[in-house]
């Protein structure tokens, strides 16, 4: 039997939610939500669990990950209890609960710890370069480019990338497994083994498309009219940002030898085109979302937790320094290239290390996995019913 | 016998004429002997028709009128007034209902409806032929009132009536005024305390020459009737001289405190709803009125300890009986809080279970930290609707004030003490009107609301020092939840006053909820079926203070309007005894609800006599009279028999 715990409200307040206790359970939020359905009814249920401090309910529920924060619920809440922001904060809370190291909780609830961790990891990168960098040659290549692979041989950097990717994957995957334990195993559902394969499409499809995100817009309006009136802008920009990020991450970790070359390829070379597309996606995304957060006009951008800003700022600096490294390299400015390269990695490394397994970036895994787990549960439940 | 009768058949727009052939009715009834004129009319109640009827009466010298239209509840007095303006006695008018009892009821059978209308109108004509001119009964009235209960309701009514020039006898059973309101601390919406509200009223009462206040006084008996009641009051001694006024007299105050200290008698303190003890000499709070302390007549042993410190103690005072003569009563005796049964939510079995009134006193008594029985209280659970809204039990009604009151107390506790958690276990919150603001404030404070229904009531268990309350919360998919609490407050409703003899003495009927009953909840909300007896405040139904004051003001103005003219006009349609036929068997007195029939001597025999000022003309005595010696004026046997004859012929 669950014990009511009013102090839990304070826990959630640490994760950025505004006070939701004015809620009087009318259920308006669930009624206006375009994504809520019979199987997954939210936000009311999530709010109720939060108000009563039913942590077990919250930890085992998939629902917060099925919400993409269109803000309709907060806009129409008669008590201004801000259900949308609560759902966001519950996602932050869940992220910290899936994380078994406790670091996520630390970073989400303390600005100081988050900044200290960033600075520490940046210094690690700096020191590695101070001690292990290659010769800072001012000699240029035949095409007039900087010899970056002399200063930072791609093989060495790639080794570092792999180590980093290894650590990231370890934390992220173990957290996802933790999520699986809480969401699926704790629910005591018997799930036939084949479902894990037949439902895999949901994981992959949703990872790349964020298809449900698009559904936040009212269903009766057609795809094209939504596109024309700008209702899909958010989804499209988010897609640009996400795809840019995935491309860059793949090139850096998987194909650094192909990506970090001294040869200056022609502008239409896939290496440069992909790089430009990805950088464009990142810059446009960061600016678009930052402007929305500053303007605070639509509901989903009204409330910014400090981790939202940390993420945008780190991403912005990474993208800008990346562009500059590229410009300085092809224009033959060796010292600037080297310094910028070090700075670029000093931002990139902490960003990935902190954001991917422990903070906001982790939603790239949690969201599609939640849909995947949810499909498993729903199918198993329907099977039981029949 | 009237034989120059005017008959008007109303179409009521089309309400009647769509189903009843009014032309045919007119043609038929105009053939009846004695009918001088018969007309149909679009709207009988319209101004132009009223004028037309008046002219007909004057020009054709009509001696009686019949209007066949709607229910007499709607327009009896309209047409009686038409008769008066035309110079006809209003009792020569009979209204026939051919709308509610005919056209509306038989809209599927218009032909039969027309026949029924002919019958009804003919019967009305037959009845009016035998009508007699009647005059209203005038009885003298004293412009004096007895107000029972000096709570906020009684005090407010007293001030109002005194200001309008009525002599007021304000009678309070306790030794101090203020009633329940003086027991509450901060009040919503004004943030005044109950003590402040009471002080404001008391100062007005004490400076008003028209008001006599009796404390420690109780109504013993009542005789007479409206305009001229004689009431006996019993006053118990206070054992303190009236000049012992503590206000601004530090020396006297100290002496009083010493006297209270010295008193060896300890009894449970009903001012604090029995969660504390008090002495036999007492004063509930510093600014309580009247300013002098009092000695509990019932429990004092007259040991004399207090008299050693306080000279004003006077054991010579005796119980008194006073008789007053008033024109009306205003009853404002208030309510009792519901007392849960032993074991109801562990009440009286587990010590940290208390009622809402007790909790309010507890907040008032604890300054810095909230403790109950020396244990700190942080988590407070409230179970709502205790003793209210029972579908099985006695109290089916909603007491209306308790949701607001509990939430208000919860906010008060949270503001006054640190780290309080409130758990409201309710059956739906009913904080209507402005009180909704409190509900909102409380939820924004972080109070937790759980909701149960009557089929699944919460279960209270004791685990060590703590209470565990199990609730099936219908706001969380009926999930079974647990609340851990240091204190459980049972939110109790209002019930009628225990041991109240007032309803027996004044013969005020009780409603199904056992509160005093008004005649009509909307149209006559403070009047009772006993002429001259008015009710107001929470003796009538659960009311909050605002509603109480509103009803006390209406009772005050109704009472004043009734008795301040010096005479009261009563309906003449009452029972009448034929002294020749009556041989006194007493059957009529037994059935009389209003105590209006008494035995008198007449020409050497005993007969019954009707008290004109008490009889309501209900007719209960008629059928029990063997000798057929009783007639109801306006409904005499002749009138009713001819009515029936016409209807069936």
Contacts between the chains, C-beta under 8 A, distances in Angstrom:
chain1	res1	chain2	res2	distance
A	1	B	470	7.0
A	1	B	480	5.4
A	1	B	481	7.0
A	1	B	482	5.2
A	2	B	479	6.8
A	2	B	480	7.7
A	2	B	481	5.5
A	2	B	482	6.8
A	3	B	481	7.5
A	3	B	482	4.7
A	3	B	483	7.7
A	3	B	484	6.5
A	4	B	423	6.6
A	4	B	448	5.9
A	4	B	450	7.3
A	4	B	481	5.5
A	4	B	482	6.6
A	4	B	483	5.0
A	4	B	484	7.9
A	6	B	421	4.8
A	6	B	423	7.7
A	6	B	446	6.1
A	6	B	448	5.4
A	7	B	421	7.9
A	9	B	446	5.7
A	19	B	444	6.9
A	19	B	446	7.9
A	21	B	443	5.7
A	21	B	444	6.0
A	21	B	445	7.4
A	21	B	446	4.7
A	21	B	447	7.8
A	22	B	440	6.7
A	22	B	443	5.2
A	22	B	444	4.9
A	23	B	443	7.2
A	24	B	439	7.8
A	24	B	443	6.3
A	24	B	449	7.6
A	25	B	449	7.7
A	25	B	475	4.8
A	45	B	477	7.7
A	48	B	475	6.2
A	48	B	476	5.3
A	49	B	476	7.7
A	51	B	448	6.7
A	52	B	448	6.5
A	52	B	450	7.8
A	52	B	473	7.9
A	52	B	476	6.7
A	52	B	481	6.7
A	54	B	476	7.6
A	54	B	481	7.8
A	79	B	440	7.5
A	79	B	443	7.7
